[in-house]
Amino acid sequence: MKKNLGFLAVLAMCIMLFFSCDFFDSLTGEGEGNNTETEKNGDKGKEGNGNEYSSLISFDVGRKDTWGKVSYESLETGKRQKYTKLIIDEMNKYPNDFFTKIGLDIIIIGKNLKFEGTFRASVPDNGKKILFMGIRDDYTDDYLKHVFHHELNHYVEYHIWGSHRHDWEPWRKLFDGEGGGGELAYQNGENSNSMVYNPDLPGFLNYYSTLGQEEDRSEMIAFFLTEKGNKSFVEKAEKDNIFRQKSILLFEFYKDKFKYNLFDEYLLLIKDK
C-alpha cells in the first residue's frame, strides 16, 4: 500500500510539472526563458531575416580567398554570438533579397584578419563569394559596422561593374579627390582616423572619401547607414551642392538596382533644398 501511494505521489508531481508553464514553454521554445532567437536576430530589421541571415555567417578558418593573400585566426567561441548579432543587425538594414542579388554566399568572421600582412577589418572577395570580417580588441563596434557597409559596397560595385575601381562617368564629373585607392590609407598600417567625418572638406565626408570614386561612394553608404538620425549627413547635403548631387546619384542607383527604398525620405528632403 505504501509503495502504491508513493508511486501515485510521484506520478502526480510529474503530471503537474509537465503542465506547468515554465516546463511547457521550455519544450515549445516560448516564454521568457528562451531568448535565443531574439539574442541572435536583435530587434531591428525585417521579421524572419535573422534566421535566413544567420545561415550566411561562418567562423570557418579553412576558407581560401581568391588571391591567396588573406589570413585570419579562429574567433573565440565566447565572442561569436556577439559578433553574429552585430553583423545580422546591419544586414537587416537591406532588402530581403539583397544578398542573393549581389551573389554573396557567406560572411566569414575571424580574428586578426590581414591582407598581404596588413590588418584589415574586412575584405570583399567576389571571386569566392565571401565577405571576410576581422575582429580585434581595438576595433569598436561602431567601426566594425561602418567597415561592414563600406566593404559591402565594394562587393556590390564589383558584382555590377566587374571592378572595384569603376570609373562611373556621372560621378567622375563631380569627383575631384586625390585618388590612388584606399590602400593609401594603409601604407603606414591601418588608419581608422581617415574615416572620421570632416564637415569642412568640400564635396567629401572625410579624407578616405578622396582616395577614389569607389571609396567616396562606399563611405557615403557606410556613413548614412550607421549615423543615428543622419543629422550630419543631411546638414552636409544642405550646405554642399557637390555632395548633395553625389548622394542623389548613389541613392537612386541603389533604388534602381535593388529597389532599396530606405533612402526615399532622404531623397525627398534634399531635392526640396
N, C-alpha and C positions, 0 to 999 in steps of 0.2 A: 504493500500500500504506500509506504513512504517513497519507494522508488518511483511509483506511478505519479505521485504528487510532485516529486522533484522533476520528473520528465515534463509534466504538464506546465510547471512554472517556467522552465527553460524555453519550452515551445511558445508560451505566451509572450515572453520577453523578446524572442526572435521576431514574432509577428509584429509587435509594437515597434521594434527597431526598423523593420522593413518599411512600414508605412509612415515612419517619421519623416518630416520634411527634409531634414538635412541629408539623411541617407538616400532618400528617393532622388533628391537633387543631384547628389554626387553620382548617381547612376546615369541620370539623363543629361548631365552636363549643365543643368540650370542652377539658378540660385546664386547667392553671393559668394559661395565657396569656390566657384570655378570661374576665374577671370583670365584664363589662359588666352582665349581668343581676343579679349579686349586688350590685354597687355601686348599681344603680338601686332594687332592691327591699329591700335591707337583709336582716337575718337575723331580723326579727320578723314576727309575723302569720301568716296562713294561706297555705299553699303556693298559688302561682298568682295571688294577688291583685295582686302587683306589676305584672304585665303589664296586667291589667284596669284598675287604678287609674292607671297612667301615661298612659292614653288620656284621662283626665279632667283632666290637668294641661296648662295652656296659658300661654304668655308673650305672647299676642296683645295689642297695645296699641290695637287698634281696636274693642274691645268697648264697647258703650254700656250704661249702667246704667238702671234704671227711672226715676230721678228727675232725671237729668242733673246730678248733684252729685258724682259720683265722678271723681277724676283720678289718674293714675299714669304713671310713666315705664317704659320698657323696662328690664328687668333685664339686667345684663351677661351675655354668653354664658358666661363663665368661672364664674359663680356658679350657673348654672341646675341643674347636676347635683346640687350640694349640697342646694339647697332642694327639688328634686323628691324626693330621698331622704328629707329631713326630713318632708315632708308625707305621703308614702306610708307611712312608718313609723307615723305617727299614724293614718292611715286604716285600717291593718291591725289596729287595736285594735277595730274594729267588725265586726259580722256581714257575711257575703259580700254579701247583698242590701240592706244598709242604705242605701246611697246611691241605689240605684234606688227604694227605697220612699219616700224623702223627696223624690224628684224633683230631685236635684242633678245637673246635666248637666256642669258644668265648674268648675274651680278656676283662676282667673287669678292668676298670681304676677307682681307688678310691683314697681317701686321707688318709694319716696316716695308711697305711697298716701294720698290725702286724701279726706275727705267734707266738703263745704262749706268747703273750705280748711283744715280741721284734720287733722293727721296721724292716721292710723289704721293699726293693724296688720292689721285685717281688716274687711270689710263684707259682710254677707249680703244677697243680692238674690234673693228668691224669685220676683219677677216675671220676671226674666231667667234664673232657674235657675242663678245664678252665686254662688260664694263668692270674693270678692276677698281676696287676701293681699298685704300690703305688706312689703317688705324695706327696712330702714335699717341703717346701720352700727352704730347704738347699740342695736338690738334684739338681745338674746341669743337663742340657740336655744331655751332653756327658756321664755323669754317668748313666742316665736312659737308653740311647741307649746301653751302654755296658752291663748293667744288663739284658736288654731285650734279647740280643743274648745269654748271659751266661745261663740264666734260660730256654730259649727255647731249648738249647742243652740238659739240664737235662730232659726236656719234651720228646725230641727226643729219648734219651737213654732209658728212661722208656718204651716208646712205642715199641722200638725194642727188648730190653732185659728184660723188666719186672722188672727193678731195677734201682734206682738212683745211685747205687754204684756197677755197674757191673765190675767184675774182668776180663778185656779183656787180654787174655794171651799175645798177641804180645806187648801190652802196658806195661804189668807187667814187661817184660824183660828190659824195658827202664826207668821204674819209680823207683826212689829211694827217694821219698819225705817223708815228716813227717807223712802223713796220719792223720786219725782222723776225717775227714769230714769237710765240710765247716762251720759247726756250731761252730767250734773252734774260728772262726773269730768273732763270735757274743757273746762270753762269757762275754765280758765287754761292750756289746752294739754293734751296727753296726759300722764296721770299714772299710771305703772305701779305706783307705791308704794301706790295704793289697793287693789291686788290682793295685797299682802303679808299672809301669814297672821297673824292676831291671836288667840292662844289665850284671851285674856281678854274677848273680845267675845261675850256670851251669845247663843246661837242662830245665830250667823253665823261664817263663816270669816274675813272681812275687811270693811273699810269698803265696798268696791264691792258686796258682797252686800246691804247695807242699802238700796240705791238702788231696789229694786223686786223684786217676786216673780220676774220673769224673770231679773234679774241674780243673784239668790240661787241659783236653780236652775242657771244657766249656770256660776257659779263653783264650785258643788259638783261638777258633771260634770267641769269642766276640772281642778280640783284632784285629784279622785280618779284621773283618767286620766294624770296627769303626775307625781304624787308617788310616788317609789320606795318600795315596801313599804306605802304608805298608813298609816304609823305615826301621824302627826299626825291624820289623818282619823279613824281608829278611836279614838284616845285622846279626841278631841273628842266623838265619839258616846257614849263610855262615861261621860263626865262631864256632858254637856249633853243633857238629855232632849228639849228642843225641836229641837235639831239632829238628834238621832237619829230623831225622828219624821219630820222632813222628808226625811232621807236615805232612809228606808224608802219613803216615798211616791214619791220621784223614781225610785229604782231599780226599784221594782215597776212603775212607769209605763213605763219603758224595756223591761222584760221583757215586759210585756203587749203593747205596741205593736210591738216589733221582735224579740221572742224573744232579747233581749240577755242572755246568761247570765253575762257577766263578773262581775256583782255577786252571784251566788248565795252564794259563800263569805262575803262581807261581810255579807249579809243574815242568814245563819245565825248568824254570830258575834255581831252586835249584838242579834238577837232573844233571845238567851240571857241578855243582861245584865239 
